């Protein structure tokens, strides 16, 4: 992936600040979290069941590699801001940027305590993306994804897709449906799948439009995004965690669906082509 000169001031780096380190949990918690939350769920409900406690950690200086990661995230955040500002303006709307928080182990969010075992997530309550970068090692080692710089860019673009949904009112409508009690668990699972696949679509739109503007893509980048999308498909995660697939319990979409909708966004570059709800809830 080719770097640009753009950097965002909406990135807060909480790594190295000390505080609590998660004790307990581990890979089992990670798998559960990935099934339910990876790439954009509400993290609050996992807090009471993770069995983790906090132990104090000392403050430390960030190393050169960590500082480079911060710069990369600042760049990706800036490219999201510029691309979505342009798309919203073209549709007679105004874009309001999300914040991004880098953390390690645990930190506080508007949705409750954020833990590294959750993976990256977007919190609509404070319109912030929370990123513990150590998750990408787990994504590669435990879920078989090909992890590159553009993998991180894809994940962040997906989370920014959830921010777009919040700005457009989609997140609020889905939450109203959930709170109404009028829909079964199976029905809400299908709504959740449509929500997540739309965020994948938005990630594809971002990749296309950003590349048109900045020429960021290099050979293999789209393949890396597809690898990550397929790795966190519900069917792949269920096979790895429980040995079988239960399609009725899908909340994020199959590997094939995640690839399909990301590529639809990338191939069209048109935000208006991403009505996953009409497509999937017929």
N, C-alpha and C positions, 0 to 999 in steps of 0.2 A: 504494500500500500504506500502510495506517495504522500508524504507529509506536505501540508500547506503552511503558510506563515500566520494563519489566523489562530488566535487564542481567546478563550472566553474568561471573563472575570466571575462567572457564576459557578465556579468549582471550589468547593471547600474541602481541604485535605485534613482529616482528623487522625491520620495515621501517625504514630509516634507520640501521641499526646498523653498516653497512659490511660488509666481507668480500669475497666473490668475486662478480664479474659474469660471466654466461655469455657467452663469445665463440664465434661459430660457431653452427651449428644454424639458427635462424630459422624461417621459415614451413614449410619442408619438414619439419623436425623436429616442428613443431607439428601438422601434419596427421597424420604418422605416430603421434605421441603421442595425438592425439585418437581415431584409429581404435582404438588398442589400449587406452588408459587412461582416456579422458575419462569423468568421473563414476564413478570407482571402481575402477581396476585397480591391480595391484601395479606400482609404477614402476621396480623395480630393474633389469629386463632392458633398459631403454632406455639405461641409463647408459653401457654399454660401446660403444654404437653411435652415440651422438649426435655424436661428433667435437667436443665442446665443451671448452674450457679455461676457467680462471678467471683473472681479473685483479682486483687489489685495488681496492676502492672506499672512499671516505671516508665517515665518519659524517655524518649530516645531520639537521636538524630536520624533523619531519613538518609539512606545511602543513595549513590548516584543513580542506580537502576530505578529506585522508587521515585526519585525526582523526575526521571525520564518518563515514567508511567504517568505522573501527574501532568506533565507537559502534553503527552499524547491525549489524555482525557480532556484537557483544556482545548486541544485542537478539535477533537471530535465534537465536543459540546458546541464550539463556535460554528462548526460546519452544520450542525443541526439547527442552530439558531438562524443562520443565514438562509438555509434552504427552506425551512418552514415559514420564516417571515415572508419570503418570496411567494410561496404557494398560497399562504393565507391572503396576501395582498392581491394576488391574481383572482381570488374568489371573493373579493370585497370584505375581507375580515382582517382583524388585527391579531397578530401572534404575540403571546406573552411567554417568555422563555421559562423553562424549568431550571431548577437548581440541581447540581450534582454533588453528592457527598462521597468522598473516598474514606473508607474506614477499615480497621482490622479488628477482628474478634467480635466486638459489640459496640453499639452506639445507640443514642436515642433518636427516634424519628417521630413524625406526626402520627404514625400508625402504631406506635409502641416501640419496644426495644428491638432494634435491628441486630441480627446475629449473622455471622459469616456463613453458618450452615444453611441459611435461607437462599443463598445465591443473590444475584442482582434483582432488585425490585423497584417499582415505582409506587410512591405513596401519594395518593390524590389529596390527602388532607393537607399536606404542606407542599404539594406539587414539586416533589424532589425525587430524583433517582439516587438510590443507595447502592454503592458498588464496593464489595470486598474483592480485590483482584485475585486473591488466592483461589477463588472459586474456579477460575479458568484452568488451573492445574487439575482440579477434580473433574472438570468437564472433559478434559483430554484423557486422564487416567482411568476414570470410572465410567464414562459414558461414550468413550470412543470417538470424540469429535477431533477434527483437525483444527488446532488452535493457532491462529496467526493474529497479527495486528487487526486485520479486517474482521476476524471473529469477534474481537472486542467491540469494534465499530458496529457490527451487526447487532450485537446484544444491546448496546447503548441505543441504537436506532430503534430497536423494538420497544425499549422502555420509553423512549421519547414518543413512540407511537401511542403508548398509553396516555402520555401527557396530551397529545393531540386529541385523543378521545375525551379526555376531561374537558379540554377547552371547547370541544364541539357539543358537549352535553351527553355523549354516549355513555360514559362511565356512570353518570348520575341516573340515567334511565335504567341501566342494568341493575344498579343498586336498589332503585325503587321496586323493580320486579322482584328482586330477592327478598326485600323486606315486606312485600305485600302478603306473602304466604299463599298466593293464589297458584303458584307453579310448583310442580313436583321436583324432586331432586334431579331426576332424569332430564326434565325440561330445562332446568337451570344449568345443568352440565352442558347441554347443547348451546345455550346462550353463552356460557363461558368459552366454549370452543370458538364460537363466532367472534367473540371479543378478542381472543388471543390471535386468531388467524388474521383479523383485521390489523392488529399491531404488526404482525409479520408483513402484511401487504404494505403498510406505511413504511416499514424498514426498507422494503424494496424500492418504493417510490423515492425515499430519501437517497438511496444509493445511486439511482439513475440520475436524479436531478443534480445531486452534488457532483457526480462525475461529469455531467454535462458542463457544469460551471467551473470545476477545479481540476478535472482529469486526475482524480485520486486513485482510480483502479489500475491495478497491475495484474498480469496473468496469474490465475489461481485464486484471486480474491473472492470472486463470486462462488467458486467451488468451496472455499473455506466457510462462507456464510451458509451455504446449503448443508455442508457437513454438520455445522452446529445446529441448524434448524432440524435436521433429521435426527441428530443425537438426542434432542430433548423432545421428540415426539412421544406422545403418551404410550404408544405401543412399544417403542424401544425401551422406555423407562420401566414399564410394567414387566416386560420380559426379563430385564436385568434384575429387578427388585423382587418379583414374586413368581417368575417363571412362566406366566401365562398372561394373556391379554383379555381384558374386559372392556369392550368398546363402549358400553353404557356408562362407564365411569370416567370416560375421557373428559378432561377439562381444558386441554390446550390444543388438541388435534393430533392426528397421526403424523408420522414422519413424512408421508407422501403429501398430506394436506399442507404441512408447514412449508415444505419445498414449493408446492404449487402456488401458494398465495404470496410467498416472498417473490417468486419469479414473475407472477402476474404484476405485482407492483413494480418490479424492475423493468419488465418488458414494456409496460404501458407508460410508466412515469406519471400516471394520471390519478390523482386522489379520488376522483369521481367513480373510478372503476372498482372500488373496494367495498361494496356493500355485501359483506359476508353474511349478514343477518338474513337478507332476502334469499341468498343462495343456499344457505344451510338450514334455515328454519321453515322451509316450505312444508 
